[in-house]
Amino acid sequence: MAKSTTKEKGKKNKAPKSIVTDESMQFLRNYINNASPVGFESWGQKLWLAYLKPYIDTQFVDPYGTAVGIINPEQPFKVVIEAHADEIGWFVNYITDKGLIYVKRNGGADHQIAPAQRVLIHGKKGAVKAVFGWPAIHTRIGKESETQPKTENIWLDCGARSKKEIEALGIHVGAVITYQDGFDELAGDHLVGRAFDNRIGGFMIAEVARLLKENKKTLPYSLYVVNAVQEEIGLRGAEMIARRIKPDVAIVTDVTHDTNTPMINKNIEGDVLCGNGPSLAYAPAVHNKLLGFVETVAAENNIPVQWRALSRSTGTDTDSFAYANDGCPSVLISMPLRYMHTTVEMIHKKDIENTIRLMYETLLALTPKTNLRYL
């Protein structure tokens, strides 16, 4: 066998061109750093729609804030690619006479990570900085069992020392609270931030729309790019928008657990690792024929995938689309993520690229004539 030249070796080893551009990454950074809590998603939806606008033909926003961009709006066959826009947080629940604030969950906020976290309270006069207080270790040491953080015993301190001072800052019962921590980059091509669950999904579906536009692809159907609200409290935004659009096919993207950290049981959660590709899942709500179609697309385009089994429910907007109207063939493509529902959610750049590629290539392969019948 003839030896490869240095030039040939360099050509073979050349890394593929990145899908995500510098401009895209700047949008992602701004999008992650922006607050978009359940019920108040419009703050993030404005950014998302502004980024998406050059790549779509038309758009609309439903009464509760789900944002939709449409490509080829006149086609009768409708395909959805979907993510959810909301993030977990807290509500102001009770203000003490001494100016401390007790909270109530907004979505699946984790009380155990709250102490010593910095937050923003979004009041009537704008955002107010505050911290989750917690007794110093000196005052806890030596106890038989240290008090554990619970929803009923964690509190916020914004520096006010009376209820009157709190009110003067524009803080009120019902004001929504988000964590302050934002986007950062770590070693090994990992990204970290709060709310990658699931604004990374919103980012990826916008990138799919961008690629279709820039590559001048014409689809034989209407594509609805959907960034839904209120997933974190029961898939409510997807439920509403699925009834409105009445899609023929839905491709949903969300995050799933990287199970390769301590304190996670693979016997229960399966085996998924950041960097090893998007995760596909078997579940009753996931349409088997559509899942097989996506699996074939992944194999034909050398896109690595990982697998999970999800039992009765996927716990994602897939469930709302699958069971809407007369039933909609739906599939879930998940992004592996570490430390879900914390301020340091971690993902891998390679998974972003491969998830975008998988959705993009699936859309190019799909047609209204694709056979998704079971019988």
Helices and strands as residue ranges (DSSP letters): H 6-13, H 22-33, H 42-52, G 53-55, E 58-61, E 67-71, E 78-84, E 89-95, E 100-106, G 111-113, E 118-123, E 126-133, G 137-139, E 155-157, H 163-168, E 176-179, E 184-186, G 187-189, E 190-193, H 196-214, E 222-228, G 231-233, H 236-245, E 249-257, H 266-269, E 279-282, H 288-300, E 306-309, H 318-322, E 330-337, E 345-348, H 349-365
